[in-house]
């Protein structure tokens, strides 16, 4: 995650290409879920690095959805767990 965070920080003034964004969202979500399944505590998972990555990808996702008009094809930073909580 540190490498991804550094890479995104180095490119702070550049917008991500749609394929970069889709790939990073998948990598970050998969890594987070895998660590969570392995029993890593939420306090460890929700570090400053992860929050920085999540915030950047969320902003990029919003920008892409406005400019690309659905180019993400259902890929989103929002977890299905969060969606279930909002429906209640």
C-alpha positions in Angstrom: 0.0 0.0 0.0 2.9 2.3 0.7 4.1 2.0 -2.9 0.6 2.8 -4.3 0.3 5.8 -1.9 3.7 7.1 -3.0 2.9 6.6 -6.7 -0.4 8.4 -6.3 1.3 11.2 -4.3 3.9 11.7 -7.0 1.1 12.1 -9.6 -1.1 14.3 -7.5 -1.4 16.9 -10.2 -2.2 14.4 -12.9 -5.6 12.7 -13.5 -5.5 8.9 -13.7 -6.4 7.2 -16.9 -9.6 5.2 -16.7 -7.7 1.9 -16.9 -5.3 3.0 -14.2 -8.2 3.9 -12.0 -10.1 0.6 -12.6 -7.0 -1.4 -11.9 -6.1 0.5 -8.7 -9.6 0.2 -7.3 -9.5 -3.5 -7.9 -6.1 -3.9 -6.3 -6.9 -1.8 -3.3 -10.3 -3.4 -2.6 -8.9 -6.9 -3.1 -5.9 -6.3 -0.8 -8.1 -4.7 1.9 -10.6 -7.6 1.8 -7.9 -10.2 1.8 -6.1 -8.7 4.9 -9.5 -8.3 6.6 -10.3 -12.0 6.0 -6.9 -12.9 7.4 -7.9 -11.2 10.7 -5.9 -8.0 10.4 -7.5 -5.5 12.8 -9.5 -2.6 11.3 -7.3 -0.1 13.2 -4.3 -1.5 11.3 -6.1 -1.6 8.0 -7.5 1.9 8.2 -4.2 3.5 8.4 -3.3 7.0 7.1 -1.9 5.4 4.0 -5.1 3.5 3.2 -7.2 6.6 3.9 -5.0 8.7 1.5 -5.4 6.1 -1.2 -9.1 5.7 -0.7 -9.7 9.4 -0.8 -7.7 9.9 -4.0 -9.4 7.0 -5.7 -12.8 8.2 -4.6 -12.2 11.7 -6.1 -10.8 10.2 -9.3 -13.8 7.9 -9.5 -16.2 10.8 -9.2 -14.3 12.8 -11.8 -14.2 9.8 -14.2 -17.9 9.1 -13.8 -18.7 12.7 -14.8 -16.3 13.0 -17.7 -16.4 9.4 -19.0 -20.1 8.8 -18.6 -20.1 5.3 -17.1 -16.6 4.2 -18.2 -16.0 2.5 -14.9 -18.6 -0.2 -15.7 -19.7 -0.8 -12.2 -16.3 -0.7 -10.5 -16.4 1.6 -7.5 -14.5 2.2 -4.3 -17.7 1.8 -2.3 -17.8 -1.6 -0.5 -20.8 -3.8 -0.7 -20.8 -3.9 3.1 -21.3 -0.1 3.1 -24.1 -0.4 0.6 -25.9 -2.9 2.8 -25.7 -0.6 5.9 -27.2 2.3 3.9 -30.2 0.2 2.8 -31.3 -0.6 6.4 
